[in-house]
Amino acid sequence: MPAKKKKTSKTIAESFEEAADELEEIIKTLEQEPSSLAKLLDDFERGQDLLNYCQNTLKSARKRLDIVEAKIQANSLDEEPEPLPSNREPNNDNDVRLL
């Protein structure tokens, strides 16, 4: 019985920056260099994969930022303002004093 080949998921790119750079190159190629239909379709398909990767990466980053922002807001709401030292009265005077 032959050994089954493992299904490996093809990594689209190592990083967001790498994917964006490659996508930019594909766009330039599609716009400037005439090519065979097969090559154009392959480049277009690769570009779509890279675009989806970049969009998903940005969505994931946005979600992470939302979580961090929510934690920061929750922490700031939980903190009570520090009391003034007992020897100081709160300054309710809105005048600006230059001297």
Phi and psi in degrees as GROMACS dihedral restraints (atoms count N, CA, C in turn):
[ dihedral_restraints ]
;  ai    aj    ak    al  type     phi  dphi    fc
    3     4     5     6     1   -70.7    20    10
    4     5     6     7     1   148.4    20    10
    6     7     8     9     1   -69.6    20    10
    7     8     9    10     1   139.0    20    10
    9    10    11    12     1   -76.5    20    10
   10    11    12    13     1   139.8    20    10
   12    13    14    15     1   -76.5    20    10
   13    14    15    16     1   136.6    20    10
   15    16    17    18     1   -73.8    20    10
   16    17    18    19     1   136.6    20    10
   18    19    20    21     1   -79.1    20    10
   19    20    21    22     1   120.3    20    10
   21    22    23    24     1  -110.0    20    10
   22    23    24    25     1   133.0    20    10
   24    25    26    27     1   -80.8    20    10
   25    26    27    28     1   126.4    20    10
   27    28    29    30     1   -74.6    20    10
   28    29    30    31     1   124.6    20    10
   30    31    32    33     1   -74.4    20    10
   31    32    33    34     1   127.0    20    10
   33    34    35    36     1   -67.6    20    10
   34    35    36    37     1   -46.8    20    10
   36    37    38    39     1  -158.4    20    10
   37    38    39    40     1   159.0    20    10
   39    40    41    42     1   -77.3    20    10
   40    41    42    43     1   -28.9    20    10
   42    43    44    45     1  -153.3    20    10
   43    44    45    46     1   166.2    20    10
   45    46    47    48     1   -60.3    20    10
   46    47    48    49     1   -43.7    20    10
   48    49    50    51     1   -62.7    20    10
   49    50    51    52     1   -42.4    20    10
   51    52    53    54     1   -62.7    20    10
   52    53    54    55     1   -43.6    20    10
   54    55    56    57     1   -64.0    20    10
   55    56    57    58     1   -43.3    20    10
   57    58    59    60     1   -64.2    20    10
   58    59    60    61     1   -41.1    20    10
   60    61    62    63     1   -63.8    20    10
   61    62    63    64     1   -44.5    20    10
   63    64    65    66     1   -65.4    20    10
   64    65    66    67     1   -40.6    20    10
   66    67    68    69     1   -61.3    20    10
   67    68    69    70     1   -41.5    20    10
   69    70    71    72     1   -61.9    20    10
   70    71    72    73     1   -41.4    20    10
   72    73    74    75     1   -64.9    20    10
   73    74    75    76     1   -40.9    20    10
   75    76    77    78     1   -63.2    20    10
   76    77    78    79     1   -42.5    20    10
   78    79    80    81     1   -61.3    20    10
   79    80    81    82     1   -45.8    20    10
   81    82    83    84     1   -59.8    20    10
   82    83    84    85     1   -43.3    20    10
   84    85    86    87     1   -62.7    20    10
   85    86    87    88     1   -46.3    20    10
   87    88    89    90     1   -63.3    20    10
   88    89    90    91     1   -33.9    20    10
   90    91    92    93     1   -78.9    20    10
   91    92    93    94     1   -31.3    20    10
   93    94    95    96     1  -108.9    20    10
   94    95    96    97     1   -37.9    20    10
   96    97    98    99     1  -103.4    20    10
   97    98    99   100     1   119.7    20    10
   99   100   101   102     1   -67.0    20    10
  100   101   102   103     1   143.6    20    10
  102   103   104   105     1  -149.1    20    10
  103   104   105   106     1   173.5    20    10
  105   106   107   108     1   -69.6    20    10
  106   107   108   109     1   157.5    20    10
  108   109   110   111     1   -59.6    20    10
  109   110   111   112     1   -41.0    20    10
  111   112   113   114     1   -61.4    20    10
  112   113   114   115     1   -43.7    20    10
  114   115   116   117     1   -66.3    20    10
  115   116   117   118     1   -41.6    20    10
  117   118   119   120     1   -60.0    20    10
  118   119   120   121     1   -43.8    20    10
  120   121   122   123     1   -66.0    20    10
  121   122   123   124     1   -41.4    20    10
  123   124   125   126     1   -62.0    20    10
  124   125   126   127     1   -45.0    20    10
  126   127   128   129     1   -64.4    20    10
  127   128   129   130     1   -40.8    20    10
  129   130   131   132     1   -63.2    20    10
  130   131   132   133     1   -44.0    20    10
  132   133   134   135     1   -63.8    20    10
  133   134   135   136     1   -43.3    20    10
  135   136   137   138     1   -62.4    20    10
  136   137   138   139     1   -41.2    20    10
  138   139   140   141     1   -61.6    20    10
  139   140   141   142     1   -40.4    20    10
  141   142   143   144     1   -63.6    20    10
  142   143   144   145     1   -42.7    20    10
  144   145   146   147     1   -61.2    20    10
  145   146   147   148     1   -43.9    20    10
  147   148   149   150     1   -65.8    20    10
  148   149   150   151     1   -41.1    20    10
  150   151   152   153     1   -61.7    20    10
  151   152   153   154     1   -45.3    20    10
  153   154   155   156     1   -61.5    20    10
  154   155   156   157     1   -41.9    20    10
  156   157   158   159     1   -59.8    20    10
  157   158   159   160     1   -47.8    20    10
  159   160   161   162     1   -63.4    20    10
  160   161   162   163     1   -43.8    20    10
  162   163   164   165     1   -63.5    20    10
  163   164   165   166     1   -42.1    20    10
  165   166   167   168     1   -66.3    20    10
  166   167   168   169     1   -38.1    20    10
  168   169   170   171     1   -64.2    20    10
  169   170   171   172     1   -42.4    20    10
  171   172   173   174     1   -66.1    20    10
  172   173   174   175     1   -39.5    20    10
  174   175   176   177     1   -62.2    20    10
  175   176   177   178     1   -42.6    20    10
  177   178   179   180     1   -64.2    20    10
  178   179   180   181     1   -42.3    20    10
  180   181   182   183     1   -63.4    20    10
  181   182   183   184     1   -40.6    20    10
  183   184   185   186     1   -62.6    20    10
  184   185   186   187     1   -41.3    20    10
  186   187   188   189     1   -62.9    20    10
  187   188   189   190     1   -42.4    20    10
  189   190   191   192     1   -63.7    20    10
  190   191   192   193     1   -41.1    20    10
  192   193   194   195     1   -64.5    20    10
  193   194   195   196     1   -39.5    20    10
  195   196   197   198     1   -60.7    20    10
  196   197   198   199     1   -40.2    20    10
  198   199   200   201     1   -65.2    20    10
  199   200   201   202     1   -44.2    20    10
  201   202   203   204     1   -63.7    20    10
  202   203   204   205     1   -44.7    20    10
  204   205   206   207     1   -61.6    20    10
  205   206   207   208     1   -40.3    20    10
  207   208   209   210     1   -63.8    20    10
  208   209   210   211     1   -41.0    20    10
  210   211   212   213     1   -64.5    20    10
  211   212   213   214     1   -41.7    20    10
  213   214   215   216     1   -63.3    20    10
  214   215   216   217     1   -44.7    20    10
  216   217   218   219     1   -64.6    20    10
  217   218   219   220     1   -40.4    20    10
  219   220   221   222     1   -63.5    20    10
  220   221   222   223     1   -40.9    20    10
  222   223   224   225     1   -66.7    20    10
  223   224   225   226     1   -39.5    20    10
  225   226   227   228     1   -70.7    20    10
  226   227   228   229     1   -29.8    20    10
  228   229   230   231     1   -75.5    20    10
  229   230   231   232     1   -29.7    20    10
  231   232   233   234     1   -74.7    20    10
  232   233   234   235     1   -26.8    20    10
  234   235   236   237     1   -77.9    20    10
  235   236   237   238     1   135.8    20    10
  237   238   239   240     1   -92.5    20    10
  238   239   240   241     1   148.7    20    10
  240   241   242   243     1   -62.9    20    10
  241   242   243   244     1   143.7    20    10
  243   244   245   246     1   -70.1    20    10
  244   245   246   247     1   135.6    20    10
  246   247   248   249     1   -70.8    20    10
  247   248   249   250     1   151.8    20    10
  249   250   251   252     1   -72.5    20    10
  250   251   252   253     1   150.4    20    10
  252   253   254   255     1   -57.5    20    10
  253   254   255   256     1   147.2    20    10
  255   256   257   258     1   -64.3    20    10
  256   257   258   259     1   -22.1    20    10
  258   259   260   261     1   -87.9    20    10
  259   260   261   262     1     0.5    20    10
  261   262   263   264     1  -116.7    20    10
  262   263   264   265     1   138.3    20    10
  264   265   266   267     1   -95.1    20    10
  265   266   267   268     1   148.3    20    10
  267   268   269   270     1   -62.3    20    10
  268   269   270   271     1   140.2    20    10
  270   271   272   273     1   -91.5    20    10
  271   272   273   274     1   107.2    20    10
  273   274   275   276     1   -96.0    20    10
  274   275   276   277     1     3.5    20    10
  276   277   278   279     1   -80.2    20    10
  277   278   279   280     1   118.6    20    10
  279   280   281   282     1   -90.4    20    10
  280   281   282   283     1    -3.0    20    10
  282   283   284   285     1   -69.1    20    10
  283   284   285   286     1   145.3    20    10
  285   286   287   288     1   -94.8    20    10
  286   287   288   289     1   125.3    20    10
  288   289   290   291     1  -105.4    20    10
  289   290   291   292     1   123.0    20    10
  291   292   293   294     1   -94.5    20    10
  292   293   294   295     1   -23.5    20    10
